[in-house]
Amino acid sequence: MHADCHDDRARADGAVRGGITLAPTRVPCGTVTFVITDTGPLSDSLSIFSEAPPVFEATPELAPGQTTSLTPRFAAKGAVYLQSNTFQPEGNEGNGGVAEFAWLTLV
C-alpha cells in the first residue's frame, strides 16, 4: 500500500462490456502505466477516469494495431473506469457507437 493513498473504495470488480481485455484487474493506487493496443478492426480511443479525486486521461485515436500508453496518478483506492469510445456491437454497424468499458480496482 502506498502511504499517499487514502481509502475511497467503490465498485470495481474487473467487470467488462465489449472487447476490452484488462489484466490485472487490481493494481496499487499511485502512478499506474496503461499500455493500450487497438486490436479491433476499427480506429478507436480509450478514456480512463476515476471520481475521487477526479482523474481523466484519454488516448488519441488509434489505428488498428497501434499502441500507446497513459500514466495517470490515482491518489485514492477505489474504482477506475476505462471506456472505449468507438465500439460497434456486432450487427449494429452504422447505428451509432456503444461504448465498451471495464472497471479496475485500485487497492
GROMACS elastic network, one bead per residue, 0.5 to 0.9 nm:
[ bonds ]
;  ai    aj funct       b0    kb
    1     4     6  0.87123   500
    1     5     6  0.77173   500
    1    28     6  0.65551   500
    1    29     6  0.76009   500
    1   107     6  0.72255   500
    2     5     6  0.57100   500
    2     6     6  0.88508   500
    2    28     6  0.73991   500
    2    29     6  0.68926   500
    2    30     6  0.69077   500
    3     6     6  0.79753   500
    4    29     6  0.88234   500
    4    30     6  0.77486   500
    4    75     6  0.67124   500
    4    76     6  0.82646   500
    5    29     6  0.64051   500
    5    30     6  0.68915   500
    5    74     6  0.78653   500
    5    77     6  0.65112   500
    6    75     6  0.67960   500
    6    77     6  0.62587   500
    7    75     6  0.89944   500
    7    76     6  0.56548   500
    7    78     6  0.70320   500
    7   107     6  0.83947   500
    8    52     6  0.72153   500
    8    76     6  0.59937   500
    8    77     6  0.53834   500
    8    78     6  0.54035   500
    8    79     6  0.85929   500
    9    12     6  0.85914   500
    9    76     6  0.80154   500
    9    77     6  0.55191   500
    9    79     6  0.67731   500
    9   105     6  0.84022   500
    9   106     6  0.81026   500
    9   107     6  0.83175   500
   10    77     6  0.81782   500
   10    79     6  0.54159   500
   10   105     6  0.82323   500
   11    78     6  0.71551   500
   11    79     6  0.59686   500
   11   103     6  0.80529   500
   11   104     6  0.89301   500
   11   105     6  0.78014   500
   12    15     6  0.69554   500
   12    25     6  0.85295   500
   12    26     6  0.87372   500
   12    78     6  0.71752   500
   12    79     6  0.50343   500
   12    80     6  0.72019   500
   12    81     6  0.82184   500
   12   102     6  0.86047   500
   12   103     6  0.50349   500
   12   104     6  0.54544   500
   12   105     6  0.50182   500
   12   106     6  0.84100   500
   13    16     6  0.89863   500
   13    25     6  0.71136   500
   13    26     6  0.81483   500
   13    79     6  0.85022   500
   13   102     6  0.88932   500
   13   103     6  0.62756   500
   13   104     6  0.64981   500
   13   105     6  0.64244   500
   14    22     6  0.74266   500
   14    23     6  0.86793   500
   14    24     6  0.84921   500
   14    25     6  0.50845   500
   14    26     6  0.77744   500
   14   102     6  0.62453   500
   14   104     6  0.53168   500
   14   105     6  0.71939   500
   15    25     6  0.88133   500
   15   101     6  0.80602   500
   15   102     6  0.54278   500
   15   103     6  0.53979   500
   15   104     6  0.78981   500
   16    19     6  0.77800   500
   16    20     6  0.67320   500
   16    21     6  0.79999   500
   16    22     6  0.83315   500
   16   100     6  0.74976   500
   16   101     6  0.56339   500
   16   103     6  0.67329   500
   17    20     6  0.72954   500
   17    99     6  0.83126   500
   17   100     6  0.51612   500
   17   101     6  0.53099   500
   17   102     6  0.64799   500
   18    21     6  0.89422   500
   18    84     6  0.88601   500
   18    87     6  0.76666   500
   18    89     6  0.76169   500
   18    99     6  0.79433   500
   18   101     6  0.67321   500
   18   102     6  0.85470   500
   19    40     6  0.82970   500
   19    84     6  0.89554   500
   19    87     6  0.84106   500
   19   100     6  0.68593   500
   19   101     6  0.82800   500
   20    82     6  0.87348   500
   20    83     6  0.84993   500
   20    84     6  0.76456   500
   20   100     6  0.69294   500
   20   101     6  0.66693   500
   20   102     6  0.67206   500
   21   102     6  0.82505   500
   22    25     6  0.61572   500
   22   102     6  0.73972   500
   22   103     6  0.86708   500
   22   104     6  0.80173   500
   23    26     6  0.80799   500
   24    27     6  0.69868   500
   24   104     6  0.82697   500
   25   103     6  0.76117   500
   25   104     6  0.50860   500
   25   105     6  0.62207   500
   25   106     6  0.86382   500
   26   104     6  0.59476   500
   26   106     6  0.57955   500
   26   107     6  0.66282   500
   27    32     6  0.79071   500
   27   104     6  0.77558   500
   27   105     6  0.64603   500
   27   106     6  0.51444   500
   27   107     6  0.59675   500
   28    31     6  0.83774   500
   28    32     6  0.79822   500
   28    74     6  0.89894   500
   28    77     6  0.78211   500
   28   105     6  0.83527   500
   28   106     6  0.53018   500
   29    32     6  0.74661   500
   29    73     6  0.76630   500
   29    74     6  0.54735   500
   29    75     6  0.62343   500
   29    76     6  0.62028   500
   29    77     6  0.57317   500
   29    78     6  0.83512   500
   29   105     6  0.87158   500
   29   106     6  0.50074   500
   29   107     6  0.58359   500
   30    72     6  0.82464   500
   30    73     6  0.51584   500
   30    75     6  0.56096   500
   30    76     6  0.77081   500
   30    77     6  0.88048   500
   30   106     6  0.85572   500
   31    71     6  0.65368   500
   31    72     6  0.58267   500
   31    74     6  0.61774   500
   31    75     6  0.83298   500
   32    70     6  0.81748   500
   32    71     6  0.54783   500
   32    72     6  0.59159   500
   32    73     6  0.62354   500
   32    74     6  0.76178   500
   33    69     6  0.67543   500
   33    70     6  0.57300   500
   33    72     6  0.68892   500
   33    73     6  0.88091   500
   34    68     6  0.84685   500
   34    69     6  0.54262   500
   34    70     6  0.52530   500
   34    71     6  0.62289   500
   34    72     6  0.83928   500
   35    67     6  0.71201   500
   35    68     6  0.60401   500
   35    70     6  0.67809   500
   35    71     6  0.88284   500
   36    46     6  0.79304   500
   36    59     6  0.84014   500
   36    66     6  0.83962   500
   36    67     6  0.55217   500
   36    68     6  0.54220   500
   36    69     6  0.57019   500
   36    70     6  0.78886   500
   37    40     6  0.89130   500
   37    62     6  0.79481   500
   37    64     6  0.79988   500
   37    65     6  0.62970   500
   37    66     6  0.57184   500
   37    68     6  0.66181   500
   37    69     6  0.85937   500
   38    41     6  0.81894   500
   38    42     6  0.81200   500
   38    43     6  0.72745   500
   38    44     6  0.67071   500
   38    45     6  0.79787   500
   38    62     6  0.63033   500
   38    63     6  0.66862   500
   38    64     6  0.50948   500
   38    65     6  0.52641   500
   38    66     6  0.57681   500
   38    67     6  0.65898   500
   39    42     6  0.85480   500
   39    63     6  0.89523   500
   39    64     6  0.57990   500
   39    65     6  0.54841   500
   39    66     6  0.79791   500
   40    43     6  0.76293   500
   40    44     6  0.82385   500
   40    63     6  0.88845   500
   40    64     6  0.58582   500
   40    65     6  0.76578   500
   40    87     6  0.89422   500
   41    63     6  0.84918   500
   41    64     6  0.57308   500
   41    65     6  0.85903   500
   42    62     6  0.87013   500
   42    63     6  0.69206   500
   42    64     6  0.59500   500
   42    86     6  0.79843   500
   42    87     6  0.81033   500
   42    88     6  0.88068   500
   43    61     6  0.63335   500
   43    62     6  0.53259   500
   43    64     6  0.56174   500
   43    86     6  0.75605   500
   44    59     6  0.89026   500
   44    60     6  0.82656   500
   44    61     6  0.52915   500
   44    62     6  0.52480   500
   44    63     6  0.67398   500
   44    64     6  0.77814   500
   44    84     6  0.67972   500
   44    85     6  0.62475   500
   44    86     6  0.54501   500
   44    87     6  0.74022   500
   45    58     6  0.71123   500
   45    59     6  0.54667   500
   45    60     6  0.58312   500
   45    62     6  0.57865   500
   45    63     6  0.88837   500
   45    83     6  0.83690   500
   45    84     6  0.58513   500
   45    85     6  0.55902   500
   45    86     6  0.71086   500
   46    57     6  0.84794   500
   46    58     6  0.55609   500
   46    59     6  0.54582   500
   46    60     6  0.78612   500
   46    61     6  0.81436   500
   46    62     6  0.87971   500
   46    82     6  0.68248   500
   46    83     6  0.55443   500
   46    85     6  0.60677   500
   46    86     6  0.88715   500
   47    56     6  0.71953   500
   47    57     6  0.58119   500
   47    59     6  0.65651   500
   47    81     6  0.80856   500
   47    82     6  0.56457   500
   47    83     6  0.51718   500
   47    84     6  0.65578   500
   47    85     6  0.73884   500
   48    55     6  0.77573   500
   48    56     6  0.57199   500
   48    57     6  0.53119   500
   48    58     6  0.60997   500
   48    59     6  0.87889   500
   48    70     6  0.87511   500
   48    72     6  0.85119   500
   48    80     6  0.69600   500
   48    81     6  0.57961   500
   48    83     6  0.65645   500
   49    54     6  0.71967   500
   49    55     6  0.51002   500
   49    57     6  0.65035   500
   49    58     6  0.86200   500
   49    72     6  0.89645   500
   49    79     6  0.87819   500
   49    80     6  0.57008   500
   49    81     6  0.53848   500
   49    82     6  0.66060   500
   49    83     6  0.86778   500
   50    53     6  0.71174   500
   50    54     6  0.55625   500
   50    55     6  0.52260   500
   50    56     6  0.68876   500
   50    74     6  0.78456   500
   50    78     6  0.81798   500
   50    79     6  0.63053   500
   50    81     6  0.61810   500
   50    82     6  0.89659   500
   51    55     6  0.67338   500
   51    56     6  0.89024   500
   51    78     6  0.88654   500
   51    79     6  0.79228   500
   51    80     6  0.78872   500
   52    55     6  0.77408   500
   52    74     6  0.87418   500
   52    75     6  0.81691   500
   52    76     6  0.67050   500
   52    77     6  0.88099   500
   52    78     6  0.82735   500
   52    79     6  0.89809   500
   53    74     6  0.77370   500
   53    75     6  0.68892   500
   53    76     6  0.68769   500
   54    74     6  0.85745   500
   55    72     6  0.73898   500
   55    73     6  0.76862   500
   55    74     6  0.70119   500
   55    80     6  0.89474   500
   56    72     6  0.79116   500
   57    70     6  0.72257   500
   57    71     6  0.84499   500
   57    72     6  0.69554   500
   58    70     6  0.75812   500
   59    62     6  0.76007   500
   59    68     6  0.73602   500
   59    69     6  0.76620   500
   59    70     6  0.71883   500
   60    68     6  0.86829   500
   62    65     6  0.79277   500
   62    66     6  0.56986   500
   62    67     6  0.72800   500
   62    68     6  0.81131   500
   63    66     6  0.53755   500
   63    67     6  0.85966   500
   64    67     6  0.87968   500
   74    77     6  0.76917   500
   74    80     6  0.88179   500
   74   106     6  0.81028   500
   76    79     6  0.88875   500
   76   106     6  0.75008   500
   76   107     6  0.84948   500
   77   105     6  0.75147   500
   77   107     6  0.52393   500
   78   104     6  0.83773   500
   78   105     6  0.57034   500
   78   106     6  0.50863   500
   78   107     6  0.68333   500
   79   103     6  0.65610   500
   79   104     6  0.57878   500
   79   106     6  0.61039   500
   80   102     6  0.83809   500
   80   103     6  0.56933   500
   80   104     6  0.50212   500
   80   105     6  0.62787   500
   80   106     6  0.72106   500
   81   101     6  0.71163   500
   81   102     6  0.60160   500
   81   104     6  0.64631   500
   82   100     6  0.84421   500
   82   101     6  0.54336   500
   82   102     6  0.52037   500
   82   103     6  0.62919   500
   82   104     6  0.77470   500
   83    99     6  0.63358   500
   83   100     6  0.57961   500
   83   102     6  0.66325   500
   83   103     6  0.89649   500
   84    87     6  0.62935   500
   84    98     6  0.88365   500
   84    99     6  0.56109   500
   84   100     6  0.52342   500
   84   101     6  0.60983   500
   84   102     6  0.88726   500
   85    97     6  0.74973   500
   85    98     6  0.77556   500
   85    99     6  0.54500   500
   85   100     6  0.73049   500
   85   101     6  0.89032   500
   86    96     6  0.86183   500
   86    97     6  0.53609   500
   86    98     6  0.69094   500
   86    99     6  0.63525   500
   86   100     6  0.81675   500
   87    97     6  0.56502   500
   87    98     6  0.56589   500
   87    99     6  0.54884   500
   87   100     6  0.60136   500
   88    91     6  0.81846   500
   88    92     6  0.61906   500
   88    93     6  0.58130   500
   88    94     6  0.80061   500
   88    95     6  0.82518   500
   88    96     6  0.73914   500
   88    97     6  0.53191   500
   88    98     6  0.59753   500
   88    99     6  0.78526   500
   88   100     6  0.86437   500
   89    92     6  0.53826   500
   89    93     6  0.70092   500
   89    97     6  0.79472   500
   89    98     6  0.69765   500
   89   100     6  0.88577   500
   90    93     6  0.69081   500
   92    95     6  0.55650   500
   92    96     6  0.77118   500
   92    97     6  0.84749   500
   93    96     6  0.73628   500
   93    97     6  0.82259   500
   94    97     6  0.79803   500
